[in-house]
């Protein structure tokens, strides 16, 4: 169950689904099976970043500016 922001620099607790964005990814396990997993970015983090899934095994944050125009990574603050 999702209980905190997926941004490792934030980790805000999830209280209401109306705040932020929920992501659903299909991830592969080491045995080759697949599982659905939900992730949440809080309202503040979802203003400047999204979640991406790489190789169906790793979920990472990505800066919206970088995704849209291929610029440098965003910084917190």
Secondary structure, DSSP 4 states (H G I P E B T S, - for coil): ---B-S-TTT-PBP--TTSSEEEEEEEE-TTS-EEEEEEEE-HHHHTTEEEEEETTTEEEEEEHHHHHH--PPP---
